Amino acid sequence: MAAHPNLSLDLVLDDRFVDLLEENIDVALRAGELSDSNLTARRLATCERHVVASADYLNRMGTPKTPLELLAHSAIVYTQGLVADEWRFRRGTAETSVRIPTRLSLSAAEGLREAVIAGLGVAICPRWIVEPELASGSVVPVLSDWKLPSADLWALYTSGRLPTAKARAFVNWFEGAFSRREPEGPSATGIPSFDSQD
């Protein structure tokens, strides 16, 4: 807004899939596989997701060293995103998947963050959700030598309608702001994912 003082924004923060045409929305941000062919998509970045838990939770329950050891833990699951009850991991050429007992399911990313911080279990999430807590050590990455499937981050526009100048300016700002924020860089693992949020 500082760069465009004449621009007014109506920002919809919602984890559900929004119908852009019906709700007259210029641009949406989503992560993961795209299922709606009626939208024009621009890939902004690819991001990695991580298994995390609070230090307090790991002190109480122990730190899993392998994906199989997650079976002794409770999962916090974000229901709007890429995470299902089966978590798939890869290390080198080895691949494995585990079905972790879900203790808590949440439909909002903010709830996922608070549940992790509260020590309710392990969760898959992008780094940005718990970045301050990772820096302080109150939240810890788990199984760092195993990789989860990455997710593409997209800007979506309604097909048949050219993106407005304000929508293009917003997407350019968003892409630039997060590439500066994340130390790993936008082309590698650092761009945060909203896991199917609009």
C-alpha positions in Angstrom: 0.0 0.0 0.0 3.0 2.3 0.6 4.2 1.7 -2.9 0.7 2.3 -4.4 -1.0 5.0 -2.2 -4.1 5.2 -4.5 -4.8 1.5 -4.3 -7.5 0.2 -2.0 -7.5 -3.5 -1.0 -10.2 -5.9 0.1 -8.2 -8.8 1.4 -10.1 -12.0 2.0 -8.3 -14.3 4.5 -10.1 -17.6 4.2 -8.8 -21.2 4.1 -11.7 -22.4 2.0 -11.6 -22.5 -1.8 -13.2 -19.3 -3.0 -15.1 -19.0 -6.3 -13.2 -16.0 -7.8 -15.9 -15.2 -10.4 -18.9 -15.5 -8.1 -17.2 -13.5 -5.3 -15.6 -10.9 -7.7 -12.1 -11.6 -6.6 -9.2 -10.4 -8.7 -6.5 -12.9 -7.6 -6.2 -15.9 -5.2 -3.1 -17.6 -3.7 -3.2 -21.4 -3.4 -0.6 -24.1 -2.8 -0.6 -27.6 -4.0 -2.2 -29.3 -7.0 -4.7 -27.2 -8.9 -8.1 -28.9 -9.7 -10.0 -25.9 -11.2 -9.3 -25.7 -14.9 -11.5 -22.5 -15.2 -8.6 -20.5 -13.7 -5.4 -19.0 -15.1 -2.5 -19.9 -12.9 0.9 -18.4 -12.5 3.4 -20.4 -10.4 5.2 -18.2 -7.9 7.5 -20.7 -6.2 8.0 -24.2 -4.9 8.1 -24.8 -1.2 9.0 -27.5 1.1 7.0 -28.5 4.2 8.4 -29.8 7.5 7.3 -31.9 10.4 7.5 -29.8 13.5 6.6 -30.0 17.2 7.0 -27.9 20.3 10.2 -28.5 22.4 7.9 -29.2 25.3 6.0 -31.9 23.5 9.2 -33.6 22.4 10.5 -33.4 25.9 7.4 -35.2 27.1 6.9 -37.7 24.3 10.4 -38.1 22.8 11.8 -37.1 19.4 11.1 -39.5 16.5 14.2 -40.5 14.6 12.5 -42.2 11.7 9.0 -41.8 10.1 7.9 -45.1 11.6 8.5 -43.7 15.1 5.8 -41.1 14.4 3.3 -43.9 15.0 3.8 -43.3 18.7 2.8 -39.7 18.4 -0.4 -37.7 17.9 -0.8 -35.7 14.6 -2.2 -32.2 14.3 -3.7 -32.1 10.8 -4.6 -29.1 8.6 -7.7 -30.3 6.8 -7.7 -27.6 4.0 -4.4 -28.6 2.7 -2.0 -31.1 1.3 -1.7 -33.2 4.5 -3.8 -36.3 4.7 -3.7 -39.1 7.3 -0.9 -40.7 5.3 2.4 -38.8 5.5 4.9 -39.6 2.7 8.7 -39.3 3.2 11.7 -39.6 1.0 15.4 -39.8 1.9 17.7 -40.4 -1.1 16.2 -43.3 -3.0 14.2 -44.6 0.0 10.5 -43.8 0.3 8.1 -44.6 3.1 4.7 -43.5 4.3 3.0 -43.7 7.7 -0.5 -43.2 8.9 -0.3 -41.2 12.2 -3.2 -41.2 14.6 -4.9 -37.8 14.3 -5.4 -36.1 17.6 -6.7 -32.8 16.3 -7.9 -31.6 12.9 -8.1 -27.9 12.1 -9.5 -26.0 9.1 -7.4 -22.8 9.7 -3.6 -22.3 9.5 -3.7 -20.1 12.6 -5.2 -23.0 14.5 -2.5 -25.3 13.3 0.1 -22.9 14.5 -1.4 -22.5 18.0 -1.9 -26.2 18.4 1.8 -26.9 17.6 2.9 -24.2 20.0 0.6 -25.6 22.7 2.4 -28.9 22.4 -0.6 -31.0 21.2 1.3 -33.1 18.8 3.4 -33.2 15.6 2.3 -31.4 12.4 3.3 -30.8 8.8 3.6 -27.1 8.0 5.6 -24.6 6.1 8.4 -22.8 8.0 6.7 -19.4 8.0 3.8 -20.5 10.2 6.2 -21.1 13.2 9.2 -19.1 12.1 9.6 -17.0 15.4 9.2 -20.2 17.5 11.8 -22.1 15.4 14.2 -19.2 15.9 13.7 -19.2 19.7 13.8 -23.0 19.9 10.3 -23.4 21.4 9.3 -25.2 18.2 11.7 -27.8 16.7 11.9 -29.4 13.2 11.6 -33.2 13.3 13.0 -35.8 10.9 15.0 -33.1 9.1 16.9 -35.7 7.0 13.6 -36.9 5.5 11.8 -34.9 2.8 8.1 -34.5 2.4 6.4 -33.8 -1.0 6.9 -30.2 -1.9 4.0 -27.9 -3.0 3.9 -25.3 -5.7 2.5 -21.9 -4.7 0.2 -20.3 -7.3 -1.5 -17.0 -8.1 -4.8 -17.7 -9.7 -6.9 -15.4 -12.0 -10.3 -16.0 -13.6 -9.9 -17.3 -17.1 -11.1 -15.1 -19.9 -10.5 -12.0 -17.9 -7.1 -10.2 -18.1 -5.5 -9.7 -14.7 -6.0 -6.2 -13.5 -3.0 -3.9 -12.9 -3.7 -4.0 -9.2 -3.8 -7.8 -9.2 -0.5 -8.0 -11.0 1.0 -5.4 -8.6 -0.2 -7.5 -5.6 1.2 -10.7 -6.9 4.6 -9.1 -7.8 4.7 -7.6 -4.3 3.8 -10.9 -2.7 6.4 -12.8 -4.6 9.1 -10.2 -3.8 8.2 -9.9 -0.1 8.4 -13.6 0.6 11.6 -14.1 -1.4 13.3 -11.4 0.7 11.8 -12.8 4.0 12.9 -16.4 3.6 16.7 -17.2 3.8 16.5 -20.2 1.6 15.3 -18.2 -1.4 12.2 -18.5 -3.6 13.6 -21.1 -6.0 14.5 -23.6 -3.3 12.6 -24.4 -0.2 12.0 -21.1 1.5 8.8 -19.7 0.0 6.0 -20.2 2.5 3.0 -22.2 1.6 -0.5 -21.5 2.5 -1.6 -25.1 1.8 -4.6 -24.4 -0.3 -5.6 -21.2 1.3 -7.0 -18.4 -0.9 
